[in-house]
Structure formats: C-alpha cells, structure tokens
Amino acid sequence: MQNSKKYRLYKSGKLWVVGAVAVTGVAVCANTTSVSADTVSNADTQAVKTTDATQNDKQVQLTASSTGTTTDKVTTDDATKSATVSSTAEKSTVPTTAGSSVTQDQAKDAVDKAQGTVKDDAKTASNAGVDVTTGKTTDVKINDDNASSKTDEVLSDLNKQDQAVKDATAKQQANDQAYQTATTEKTDATKQGQADLDNAKSDLDKQVDTTEKAGIKVNVEVAQSSPEYKDLSGLEGQDLLDAMAYNINLYKQAIADGVASEKADTETLAKLTAEYQQKQADYAKANADRDEAVEKGQSDLNNATSDLDKQVETSKNAGLDVSVEVSKVSPKYKDLTGLEGQDLLDAMAYNLDLYNKAVVTGVSTEKADTETLAKLTAEYQKQVADYEAQNAAVDKANADKKAAYEKALEDYMNGTNHTTSMTAQTQTDASSGQYQTFMNATVDQKKGEFTLEHDMNDGVHIIGHGVLKGKINWKIVSNGDGTETVTISSIELYSYTYTNAYQNQAVNQNINFHVYDNEGNELFSVYHDGNTTFSKTINQTAQINKTFKISPNETSPLTQVVVVDDNWIWNTHGQVSTQIKNINVAPQAPIYEQDPVKPTVPKATVHHVQVVAPAKGQEPAVPVASVKKVTVADMPNADKPQPQKAEVHYYNIKKTPKIEKTATPETPKAVETVSILPITHASENQGGVLLSAMAGLASLGLAFGISKKGKKPN
C-alpha cells in the first residue's frame, strides 16, 4: 500500500529544503544527493520542545490597592493605603527536552540556544542589579546513542538555572520598585505634610506679625511631635510598603494635629488682637479729641499772642518801654486714671469744655492788651514824629559813613585784593605748508588751571591730538600796610592724553612729547608712534618759588612757569606765564553829623495768657500672648535593597564523529510530484534527484518533531 505524501517547505539560512510530514516507505538511490541535518538547520525549531513564554521582557509592576495604575498614590481622609508588589517571575523559556530522536548537531544547537537564553537572562539580571556569578564550564560528550538523554539533562539544568535567574531578577526588581515606591510615597507625604504645616505656620506667623504690630507681646514656643514610627531597617518588598504606609499615616495624623493646633492659636490670637485694638481705638479717639481741642486752643492763644507780640514789637520799635508778664490758667479737670471706653470719652469731653472756656477768656485778655498798647503807641509816635524824622536821617547818614570807612580801611590794611592774568605763548617750526602744526593754550584765570592742546600732522592727515593739563599754584599775603607779598610756588601736571584719529603714514614715526620746568628739568615725557589712543596720569609737581612784594596799584613781573616741546617731523613749543596786580586803595576818614535830642519814653505792661491743657487718657495695658509652632519629626528612610544573588554555569557539547557505512545502491521508486513543491524549472532528472533527497529527509520522520498537523508540540 502506498500512501499519498505531503511536503512542507522550510527555510534554513538562505536555503529552502523540503521535509516529509508523513511517509510509509523510503526509496534510496545511489545517485541521489543526501540531505544531512546540517542542511535543514532550522528544523530543530520543530524538533525541540519549548515551554510557553507569554511574559517575556515584561517589567515587574507595583499596583496600588485601590487603583488600576502603577503610579497613583491612594489616600483617604484618615489613612494612606499600602501599595502592593509582586515578585512572581515569568516562566523560563529554556526547554527541558530536545525530543526522543535528535542528531548530535541538533542536540548541540539546542543546548547552544538554551545557553544563549540563559546568558541573555543573566545579563538582564545583572543589569537589574542581581549579583550574577558564572561557574566553570562543563564538557559533555555526546554520540548518536545518548544525544537525546544527555541533551535533556543539560537542558533541564539550564532551565533550572534560567528560572533561578528570572526569580532573582523578579525579586530584585520588586524590591527596587518597592524601595522607589516607598521612598516616593514618603517624599510626597513629607512634601504635602510640610506644605500643610507651613501654610498653617504662615497664617500663624502673619497673625503674630499683625498682633505684634498692634503692640501685643507674643511668646512663640516650638513643640516637637515625634510619632512612634516603625523601624524600616532591612525591610524589603511588601513589608517595606506596609511599614511605610503605617509610618505615613502616623506622620499625617501628627501633621493634622499640628495644623489644628496652629489654626486654633491663630484664631485665639486674632480675637485677642481685635479686643486690644478696640481698646486702643477708644484710647486713640479720646486722645485725638483732646489733641484736636488743644491744638485749636493753642492756635487761638498763639494767634492772640502773636498779634500782641507784633504790637509789642511795634511799640518797642517806636521807642516805648514795654514789659510782658505771663498769666497761667489751670482749670479743675477730672482725673482720667483707669478710665476706659465711654467713661473716658465723657470725662475727656468735660475737661475739654473747661479748657475751651479758659482759652476764650485768655484770648479776650490778650486782645484787650493789644488794643491798649496800640493806642498808647499811637499817642507816643505823634509826640516824637518830628524827632524821628530828623534822627532817622542823621543816624542813617552817620552809620553809612562809619561802616563804609571801617570796611574800606580794613580791606586796605589787611586785604589781599588783586587781579591775576595768565598768558600762554606757542611757537612751531612749521607754521604753514604740508606739515603745518599748531598748539593752543587755554587758562582758568581764577583757579590757575591750564590746558595745552596740540595736533599731530603726518603730512597727509591730522592723525591725532594731544592734551596736557595742569595748574599754577600761588599764594598772596597781606603785609598789614596795604602792600602784598606774592609767591608763585609751584606747577602741577595732571595728565597727558593723546587721541588717535588716522593711521600714521609718515616714514618717521618717532614722536616724543616733553614738559620742562624753568630750569630745563624734564617733568614728563612720552614716546609713541601716533597710532594708538592713550592717557597718562602725570601727578608731578615742580617748585618755582618766586616771590614779589607789590604796593597798591603795582603789578608783578610776567613770570614763565612751564615749557612744552612736541618733537617730530616739525617741532612745536609752548610756554605759560603769569603776573598779579595789587588793587588795594587807602580810604579817607568821614565827617559825621550831630545827633538830635531824644524824647521821653513811656512805659507799658501787657500779659501773655497760658492755659494748662487737660491730661491724656492712659494707654490700655498690653496683653501677653503665647503660641506654639509645631514641628513633626521626619519619617525614617527606607534601606536600599541588597542585591539578589544568582549562579550560572555552562556546558561545552562535544560531538562524536559519525562513521559512514557503505550501502548497496537501490533503484529509486517513483515519487509523486505534488503541487505544493516550489517551481525550480529543473530537468526531470534533476527533479528525481530532488525527490530522492526529499525521500531521504522523510526518513527522519519524527526526528524533526513535526506533528501530523504541522504544529509544534506543547
């Protein structure tokens, strides 16, 4: 009986090969090309039994007990619920068996792939923080007879190793995630709790500030809250999360108690402040009424007194002998000691009524004195009118003469009246033409400060400008007889500044600038090429010490004080000189006029009235308050989890070479061509060879581990 044959096409590297799914017989031809297991290297994917791996490359996740997410932190009004963590590892994908009939090549390939999986998982574990150690590699020798059994032993061991690595990885990840979650929840709880406590403290601080600004003394104490937290030392995973949740609940309760305490203190302090401020308001109103009345009363009295004083001054200026007496009035005021509220306001109103009446009386008295004094003054002024007219003219004339003479004489004898003139002269070796240069001099006639400015001409452009600044110092002393001694003491050089405008195009760029004193001593020099702007601080002083004595209307000689040379292609020179003139003039003695006879001076007495102001109300006693600021002890930190440990070791599969046997060629049986084979466009003989190879492959049968339905075994 001959069954129909079905074939499946497989990919091995870049080769397509054909394997029989189910056969009842095998035809072998000596002329066919044998197909070894190496040719169908991918067939072991069908021959090797594998386990399900539905969770490969997934991360261990933490799930909060009341949510479906992994990051939400769940809290209630009373407590924080503990997060949960699972350390259950995914199943190993390393197979535990290679099948009942495998070749040595398939066995070695299966072990190598399994070891590759273990190595990858070990690397993943190491990256996750697991302490992975690798043991010594074991040599395993296989042959055609023991390939399946030896491979199963090795695969079973590798499966166990891989599972242990995955378990360690899962636990390491779970512990790390628990640590991160616990740390995050602690941080979040601490941040929120501290924020709540800080807000309550801020409100309390604001109230304390308001209360203290109101004048109340506030004592602030610090209360430490120390909940009995669980020790987290050595805790990992779910134990750590549970303990942290317990501690967070204690912390939150302590925070809530602290916030409630500080809010209560804030409210109590606010009430105390309001009561004290009301007392202060009553006190302030009573005193404000008093101050307003006193201010008006004093103003009325001061106005009356001012009018009286003006009349007194007018009368005295008119020549009257006026004396002023002080009258002090003290009404019988009520005692305000211990009075508060309306009692204080009523008593203050009574006192202010007495005060206002006394002020009215005092104002009337001063106004009467003012009118009486004005009348007396008018009568006296009428009697002495002629005298005043004559005497005023004589006094003024004689006073003016005397003052003018004394001032003029003083100025003449001891004065240093003078005028100062300063001149500057400049000369140049090229006053015209291509290299024309110039030097300007300006002088402050009062301060003695001078400025010498010169240009730099390279024959094409004015390439820059130099400025020398300085000052001439002199001293003038009066000789007490109208003559003056003048000393030109020194010259100060402040600075020299050169400002570049164009690039120097002259062949000769040896520019040098010099300043000399009158003796030819160099006080300052600078050498440059004219291409750069610069400024030099000189701060040099040269002594001159030339002294002259000059009489009134005499001028000192013109004195040179400094010499300047600006040397280059053409040289420019300058000098500064000064001279001083004595302008003192001797005055002539005046001739005075005779004084007239004075009239008799009348006498008068007036009164300044002073009213004693009522006392102010007593300030209310300042209360003393005490509040507490609550601090909550920090929760303990979670310990960072210790790394998990895992050990792996590998195998070196050594194959036993196969001894080939010589077979008697047989005539191949005809193979039916099926429609599912690939079209190769080969000749019929070549097709026969291919089908013979397929028949040879069919002899492998279940060696490829293919079921009748073409599915992988479970």
C-alpha positions in Angstrom: 0.0 0.0 0.0 1.3 3.4 -0.9 0.1 6.4 0.9 -0.1 9.9 -0.5 2.7 12.2 0.6 2.6 15.8 1.8 5.6 18.1 2.0 6.4 21.4 3.8 8.9 24.0 2.7 11.4 25.2 5.3 13.9 28.0 5.3 17.5 27.2 6.6 19.7 30.3 6.3 19.5 31.1 2.6 18.5 27.6 1.6 15.0 26.2 1.0 14.7 22.5 1.8 11.8 20.0 1.8 10.9 17.6 4.6 8.3 14.9 4.6 5.5 15.2 7.1 4.3 11.5 6.9 5.6 8.6 4.9 5.1 4.8 4.8 8.3 4.0 2.9 11.6 5.4 1.8 13.3 5.0 -1.6 17.0 5.5 -1.6 19.0 5.8 -4.8 22.8 5.7 -5.1 22.7 8.6 -7.5 20.7 10.9 -5.1 22.3 13.7 -3.1 22.0 13.0 0.6 20.5 15.8 2.8 22.1 15.9 6.3 20.7 17.5 9.4 23.0 20.5 8.7 21.1 21.3 5.6 18.0 21.6 7.5 19.5 23.5 10.4 16.2 25.3 11.1 14.3 22.1 11.5 15.3 21.9 15.2 12.7 24.6 15.8 10.2 21.9 15.1 12.1 19.1 16.9 12.8 20.9 20.2 10.1 21.0 22.8 9.6 24.5 24.3 7.6 25.9 27.1 5.2 28.9 26.9 6.8 32.3 27.4 4.0 34.8 27.4 5.6 37.3 29.8 9.0 37.7 28.1 10.7 41.0 28.6 8.0 42.4 30.9 8.8 44.6 33.9 7.5 43.8 37.4 4.9 46.5 38.3 3.6 47.9 41.6 -0.2 48.2 41.8 -1.9 50.4 44.3 -4.6 48.6 46.2 -7.4 50.9 45.1 -6.4 51.8 41.5 -5.6 50.1 38.3 -2.4 52.1 37.6 1.1 51.6 38.9 2.0 55.1 39.9 -1.1 56.6 41.6 -0.8 57.1 45.3 -4.1 56.4 47.0 -5.0 58.3 50.1 -8.2 58.7 52.2 -9.3 61.2 54.8 -7.9 59.0 57.6 -5.1 56.9 56.2 -2.9 56.0 53.3 -3.4 52.6 51.8 -0.4 50.4 51.3 0.7 49.7 47.7 1.3 46.1 46.7 4.2 44.5 44.9 4.6 41.0 43.4 8.0 39.2 42.9 6.5 36.3 40.9 8.8 35.7 38.0 7.9 34.7 34.4 8.5 31.1 33.4 11.8 30.2 31.8 11.7 29.8 28.1 14.5 27.3 28.1 13.2 23.9 27.0 13.6 20.9 29.3 13.8 18.3 26.5 15.2 18.0 23.0 12.9 15.2 21.8 13.2 11.5 21.6 15.3 11.3 18.5 17.8 14.2 17.7 21.1 14.2 15.9 24.2 15.4 17.6 24.1 18.6 15.6 20.5 19.3 16.7 21.4 18.5 20.3 24.4 20.9 20.3 22.3 23.6 18.6 19.5 23.1 21.1 22.0 23.4 24.0 23.7 26.4 22.5 20.4 28.2 22.0 19.3 27.4 25.5 22.6 28.7 26.9 22.2 31.8 24.8 18.8 32.4 26.5 20.4 31.8 30.0 23.2 34.2 29.1 20.7 36.9 27.9 18.6 36.5 31.1 21.7 36.6 33.2 22.7 39.8 31.5 19.2 41.2 32.1 19.5 40.1 35.8 22.9 41.8 36.1 21.6 45.0 34.6 18.7 44.9 37.1 21.2 44.7 39.9 21.4 41.0 40.6 24.9 39.7 41.7 25.4 37.0 39.0 28.4 34.7 39.2 29.4 32.3 36.4 30.8 28.9 37.3 33.2 26.6 35.5 32.1 25.3 32.1 31.4 21.5 32.0 32.4 19.4 29.0 29.6 17.0 27.8 30.5 14.4 25.2 27.6 13.1 23.2 27.1 10.5 20.5 24.2 9.3 18.3 23.0 7.0 21.1 23.0 9.4 24.1 22.3 12.7 22.3 18.7 12.9 23.4 19.3 11.9 27.0 22.4 14.0 27.6 20.7 17.0 25.9 17.7 16.6 28.1 19.9 16.5 31.2 21.7 19.7 30.2 18.5 21.5 29.1 16.8 20.5 32.4 19.7 22.0 34.3 19.8 25.2 32.2 16.0 25.5 32.6 16.5 25.5 36.4 19.4 27.9 36.2 17.4 30.3 34.0 14.4 30.0 36.3 16.6 30.9 39.3 18.0 33.9 37.4 14.5 35.1 36.5 13.3 34.6 40.1 16.3 36.6 41.3 15.6 39.3 38.7 11.9 39.5 39.6 12.7 39.8 43.3 15.4 42.3 42.7 13.0 44.4 40.5 10.2 44.0 43.0 12.5 45.1 45.9 13.8 48.0 43.9 10.3 49.1 42.9 9.1 48.7 46.5 12.1 50.9 47.6 11.3 53.5 44.9 7.6 53.5 45.7 8.2 53.7 49.5 10.7 56.5 49.0 8.4 58.4 46.6 5.4 58.0 48.9 7.4 59.2 51.9 8.7 62.1 49.9 5.2 63.0 48.6 3.7 62.7 52.1 6.5 64.7 53.6 6.2 67.4 50.9 2.4 67.6 51.3 2.6 67.5 55.1 5.3 70.1 55.3 3.3 72.3 52.9 0.2 72.0 55.1 2.2 72.7 58.2 4.0 75.6 56.5 0.7 77.1 55.4 -0.6 76.9 59.0 2.6 78.3 60.3 2.5 81.1 57.6 -1.0 82.0 58.8 0.1 81.9 62.4 3.2 84.0 61.5 1.1 86.6 59.7 -1.2 86.8 62.7 1.8 87.0 65.1 3.2 89.8 63.0 -0.2 91.6 62.9 -0.5 91.1 66.7 3.0 92.4 67.4 2.5 95.4 65.1 -0.7 96.1 67.2 1.7 96.3 70.2 0.9 92.9 71.9 3.9 90.9 73.1 3.7 87.3 71.7 5.8 84.4 73.0 6.4 81.8 70.4 7.3 78.3 71.5 8.3 75.3 69.4 6.5 72.0 70.0 8.1 68.8 68.7 5.8 66.0 67.6 7.6 62.6 67.4 5.3 59.8 66.3 6.4 56.2 67.1 7.4 55.2 63.6 8.2 51.6 62.6 11.8 50.8 62.0 12.4 50.2 58.3 15.9 48.7 58.7 16.2 45.6 56.5 12.6 45.7 55.2 12.0 44.9 51.6 9.1 44.4 49.2 5.6 44.3 50.6 6.9 44.5 54.2 8.6 47.8 53.4 5.5 49.2 51.7 3.2 48.2 54.6 5.6 49.7 57.2 6.0 52.9 55.2 2.2 53.2 54.8 1.9 52.8 58.6 4.5 55.5 59.2 2.9 57.8 56.7 -0.4 57.5 58.5 1.3 58.4 61.8 3.0 61.3 60.1 -0.2 62.6 58.5 -2.0 62.4 61.8 0.8 64.4 63.5 0.6 66.9 60.7 -3.1 67.2 61.1 -2.8 67.7 64.9 -0.1 70.3 64.4 -2.1 72.2 61.8 -5.2 72.1 64.0 -3.1 73.4 67.0 -1.6 76.3 65.0 -5.0 77.2 63.5 -6.5 77.3 67.0 -3.7 79.6 68.2 -4.2 81.8 65.1 -7.9 82.2 65.8 -7.3 82.9 69.6 -4.6 85.4 68.8 -6.8 87.2 66.2 -9.6 87.5 68.8 -7.2 88.9 71.5 -5.8 91.3 68.9 -9.2 92.6 68.0 -10.1 93.2 71.6 -6.9 95.0 72.3 -7.2 97.1 69.1 -10.7 98.2 70.2 -9.3 99.4 73.5 -6.6 101.1 71.6 -9.2 102.7 69.3 -11.1 104.1 72.3 -7.9 105.4 73.8 -6.8 106.9 70.5 -10.2 108.6 70.0 -10.2 110.2 73.4 -6.7 111.5 72.9 -7.4 112.5 69.4 -10.3 114.6 70.6 -8.1 116.0 73.3 -5.2 116.8 70.8 -7.6 118.4 68.4 -9.1 120.7 71.1 -5.7 121.5 72.5 -4.3 122.2 69.0 -7.2 124.6 68.3 -6.9 126.2 71.7 -3.2 126.6 71.4 -3.7 128.0 67.9 -6.2 130.6 69.1 -4.0 131.6 72.0 -0.9 131.7 69.8 -2.7 133.9 67.3 -3.8 136.3 70.0 -0.3 136.2 71.5 1.2 136.7 68.0 -0.9 139.8 67.5 0.1 141.1 70.9 3.8 140.3 70.3 3.6 142.1 67.0 2.1 145.2 68.7 4.8 144.9 71.5 7.5 144.8 68.8 5.9 147.7 67.0 5.7 149.7 70.2 9.3 148.9 71.2 10.4 149.8 67.7 8.6 153.1 68.2 10.6 153.6 71.4 8.2 152.5 74.1 9.3 150.7 77.2 7.1 147.6 77.2 7.2 144.7 79.7 5.5 141.3 79.2 4.1 139.2 82.1 2.8 135.6 81.9 -0.6 134.5 83.4 -1.1 130.7 83.7 -4.7 129.4 84.0 -5.3 125.8 85.4 -9.0 124.6 85.2 -10.2 121.9 87.6 -10.1 118.9 85.3 -11.5 115.4 86.1 -8.9 112.6 86.8 -8.7 110.2 83.9 -6.8 107.4 85.7 -8.2 104.0 85.0 -11.0 105.3 82.8 -11.8 103.3 79.5 -14.4 103.3 76.8 -17.3 105.7 77.2 -16.3 106.8 80.7 -13.0 108.0 79.3 -14.7 109.8 76.4 -17.3 111.5 78.7 -14.6 112.7 81.1 -12.4 113.9 78.3 -15.4 115.9 76.9 -16.0 117.5 80.3 -12.3 118.5 80.6 -12.2 119.9 77.0 -15.2 122.1 77.7 -13.4 123.7 80.7 -10.3 124.0 78.5 -12.1 125.7 75.7 -13.7 128.2 78.0 -10.4 129.1 79.6 -8.9 129.6 76.1 -11.7 132.0 75.1 -11.1 134.1 78.3 -7.3 134.1 77.6 -7.7 135.2 74.0 -10.0 138.1 75.1 -7.4 139.3 77.7 -4.6 139.4 75.1 -6.7 141.1 72.6 -7.6 143.9 75.1 -3.9 144.3 75.9 -3.1 144.6 72.2 -5.7 147.3 71.7 -4.5 149.3 74.7 -0.8 149.1 73.7 -1.7 150.1 70.1 -3.5 153.3 71.4 -0.6 154.2 73.7 1.9 153.7 70.9 0.0 155.9 68.5 0.0 158.7 71.0 3.7 158.4 71.6 4.5 158.2 67.9 2.6 161.5 67.4 4.8 163.3 70.0 8.1 162.1 68.6 7.2 162.3 64.9 9.5 165.3 64.2 12.3 163.8 66.2 12.1 160.6 64.4 12.3 162.2 61.0 15.4 164.2 62.0 17.1 161.4 63.9 16.5 158.8 61.3 18.2 160.9 58.7 21.2 161.7 60.9 21.6 158.1 62.2 21.4 156.7 58.7 23.9 159.1 57.2 26.4 158.7 60.1 26.1 154.9 60.2 26.6 154.5 56.5 29.7 156.8 56.6 31.2 154.9 59.5 30.6 151.4 58.1 31.9 152.3 54.7 35.1 153.8 56.2 35.8 150.9 58.5 35.3 148.4 55.8 37.5 150.3 53.4 40.2 150.7 55.9 40.2 147.0 56.9 40.3 146.0 53.3 43.2 148.3 52.7 45.4 147.4 55.7 44.9 143.6 55.7 43.3 142.9 52.3 44.8 140.8 49.5 42.8 142.4 46.8 44.3 141.6 43.5 43.8 140.6 39.9 45.5 137.8 38.1 46.4 137.5 34.5 47.9 134.5 32.7 49.2 134.1 29.2 50.3 131.2 27.0 52.6 131.5 24.0 53.2 128.9 21.3 55.8 128.5 18.5 56.2 125.9 15.8 58.8 125.1 13.2 56.2 124.6 10.5 53.6 127.3 10.8 52.4 126.7 7.2 52.6 124.1 4.4 52.2 120.4 4.3 53.4 119.8 7.9 51.7 122.8 9.5 51.0 122.1 13.2 49.5 124.1 16.0 49.3 124.3 19.8 46.5 126.1 21.6 46.6 127.2 25.3 43.6 128.0 27.5 43.9 129.2 31.1 41.4 129.5 34.0 42.3 133.0 35.3 40.8 132.3 38.8 42.0 128.7 39.5 45.2 128.9 37.6 44.4 125.6 35.7 45.7 125.5 32.1 45.2 123.2 29.1 47.7 122.9 26.2 46.3 121.2 23.1 48.4 120.3 20.0 47.9 118.3 16.8 49.9 115.6 15.1 50.4 116.1 11.3 52.0 113.3 9.2 51.8 115.4 6.0 48.6 113.7 4.9 46.2 114.0 7.9 45.9 115.4 11.3 46.4 111.9 12.8 45.6 112.9 16.4 45.5 115.4 19.2 47.5 115.7 22.4 46.2 117.5 25.6 48.4 118.5 28.6 46.5 119.6 31.7 48.0 121.2 34.8 47.7 124.1 37.4 49.8 127.1 38.6 49.9 127.5 42.4 50.4 130.9 44.1 49.9 132.5 47.5 49.1 136.2 48.3 49.8 137.5 51.9 48.9 141.0 53.2 51.7 142.8 54.9 49.3 144.9 57.1 50.1 148.2 55.4 48.3 147.8 52.1 51.2 146.1 50.4 51.1 142.4 49.4 53.7 139.6 49.1 53.0 137.3 46.1 54.7 133.9 45.9 54.4 131.7 42.7 55.1 128.5 44.5 54.8 125.5 42.1 53.3 124.0 39.0 51.2 120.7 39.0 51.0 118.5 35.9 47.8 116.5 36.0 47.7 114.3 32.8 48.6 114.0 29.2 46.1 112.4 26.7 46.6 111.5 23.1 43.6 110.7 20.9 44.3 109.0 17.6 42.2 109.9 14.5 44.1 108.4 11.5 46.8 105.9 10.9 50.3 107.5 10.8 51.5 107.4 7.2 54.8 109.1 7.8 58.1 107.2 7.5 59.4 108.8 10.6 57.0 107.7 13.5 59.3 108.6 16.4 57.0 111.1 18.1 58.1 112.4 21.5 56.4 114.9 23.9 58.3 116.7 26.7 57.5 119.1 29.6 60.3 121.1 31.3 60.4 123.5 34.2 62.1 126.9 34.0 65.5 125.3 34.8 65.2 122.9 31.9 64.5 119.9 34.1 62.2 117.4 32.4 59.0 116.9 34.3 57.3 114.5 31.9 57.9 112.8 28.6 56.2 110.2 26.4 57.3 108.4 23.2 54.8 106.9 20.8 54.1 106.4 17.1 50.7 108.3 17.0 48.7 105.2 16.0 47.1 104.5 19.4 44.9 106.5 21.8 46.3 106.6 25.3 46.1 108.6 28.5 49.0 109.1 31.0 48.5 110.3 34.6 51.4 112.5 35.5 50.7 113.8 39.0 54.1 115.7 39.1 54.7 119.0 40.9 57.6 121.3 40.1 58.7 124.0 42.6 59.0 127.6 41.3 59.1 129.6 44.5 59.4 133.2 43.0 58.3 135.9 45.5 57.4 139.6 44.8 56.3 142.4 47.1 53.9 144.8 45.3 52.5 148.1 46.6 48.9 149.3 45.9 48.2 149.6 42.2 51.6 147.8 41.4 51.9 144.7 39.1 54.4 141.9 39.5 56.7 140.9 36.6 55.5 138.4 33.9 56.8 135.1 35.1 57.3 132.0 33.0 56.2 128.7 34.7 56.5 125.8 32.2 57.9 124.9 28.8 56.5 122.3 26.4 58.1 120.6 23.4 56.3 118.4 20.9 59.0 116.9 18.7 58.5 115.0 15.4 58.9 115.9 11.8 58.4 119.5 12.9 58.7 120.6 16.5 56.1 122.6 18.4 56.9 124.6 21.6 54.8 126.4 24.2 55.2 128.4 27.4 52.8 129.5 30.2 53.4 132.8 32.2 51.5 134.7 34.9 51.5 138.2 36.7 49.5 139.6 39.6 48.4 143.3 40.4 47.7 144.8 43.9 44.4 146.8 43.7 44.3 147.9 47.4 43.2 151.7 47.8 43.7 153.7 51.1 40.3 155.3 52.3 39.7 158.8 53.7 38.2 159.4 57.1 34.5 160.7 57.1 33.0 163.8 58.7 30.0 162.9 61.0 26.7 164.9 61.6 25.4 165.9 65.1 22.6 163.8 66.7 19.2 165.4 67.8 17.8 165.2 71.4 15.6 162.1 72.1 12.0 162.5 73.6 10.9 160.8 76.9 10.0 157.1 76.6 6.6 155.9 78.0 6.2 152.6 79.9 3.5 149.8 79.4 2.8 146.3 80.7 0.9 143.5 78.8 0.0 139.8 79.6 0.6 136.5 77.9 -2.2 134.1 78.9 -1.3 130.3 79.1 -4.0 127.7 79.7 -2.9 124.3 81.1 -4.1 121.5 78.7 -6.0 118.5 80.1 -4.1 115.3 80.6 -4.3 112.4 78.1 -6.0 109.2 78.8 -4.0 106.2 80.0 -2.9 103.7 77.4 -4.5 100.3 77.9 -2.3 97.6 79.4 -0.5 95.5 76.8 -1.6 91.8 77.0 1.0 88.9 76.6 0.1 86.0 74.4 1.7 82.6 73.8 1.5 80.4 70.7 3.1 77.2 69.6 4.7 76.3 66.3 4.5 72.6 65.7 7.3 70.6 64.0 6.9 66.9 63.1 9.8 64.5 63.3 10.8 63.1 59.9 9.9 59.5 59.0 12.8 57.1 58.7 14.1 56.4 55.2 13.8 53.0 53.6 17.0 51.0 53.3 18.2 50.4 49.7 17.6 46.7 49.0 20.6 44.4 48.9 21.4 42.8 45.5 20.0 39.3 44.9 22.5 36.5 44.1 22.4 34.0 41.2 24.9 31.5 39.9 25.1 30.1 36.4 27.3 27.6 34.7 27.5 26.5 31.1 28.3 23.4 29.0 30.6 22.6 26.2 28.9 20.0 24.0 31.4 17.8 22.2 30.1 15.7 19.4 31.4 12.2 18.4 32.2 11.9 14.7 29.9 9.5 12.8 31.4 6.6 10.8 29.7 6.3 7.4 28.8 2.8 6.2 28.8 1.8 2.5 25.4 0.9 1.2 24.3 -1.0 -1.9 22.6 1.3 -4.3 19.0 0.5 -5.0 16.8 1.6 -7.8 14.7 4.5 -6.5 11.0 4.3 -6.5 9.0 6.8 -8.4 8.0 9.8 -6.3 4.8 11.6 -7.0 5.2 15.3 -7.7 2.8 17.4 -5.6 1.5 20.9 -6.4 2.9 22.5 -3.2 6.6 22.0 -4.2 8.4 25.0 -5.4 8.9 25.5 -9.1 12.6 25.1 -9.8 12.5 24.9 -13.7 15.0 21.9 -13.4 15.0 18.9 -15.8 13.2 15.7 -14.9 16.4 14.0 -13.8 17.2 16.9 -11.5 13.6 16.7 -10.2 14.2 13.0 -9.5 17.3 13.8 -7.5 15.4 16.4 -5.5 12.6 14.0 -4.8 15.1 11.3 -3.8 16.5 13.8 -1.4 13.1 14.5 -0.1 12.5 10.8 0.4 15.8 10.7 2.4 14.6 13.5 4.5 11.4 11.7 5.1 13.3 9.0 6.8 14.0 11.5 9.6 10.2 11.3 10.3 9.6 12.5 13.8 13.3 13.4 14.2 12.2 16.9 13.1 9.5 16.9 15.8 6.7 17.7 13.3 3.2 16.6 14.1 0.8 15.3 11.5 -0.9 18.7 11.6 2.3 20.5 11.2 2.2 22.2 14.7 4.9 22.4 17.4 4.4 20.0 20.3 3.2 21.6 23.5 
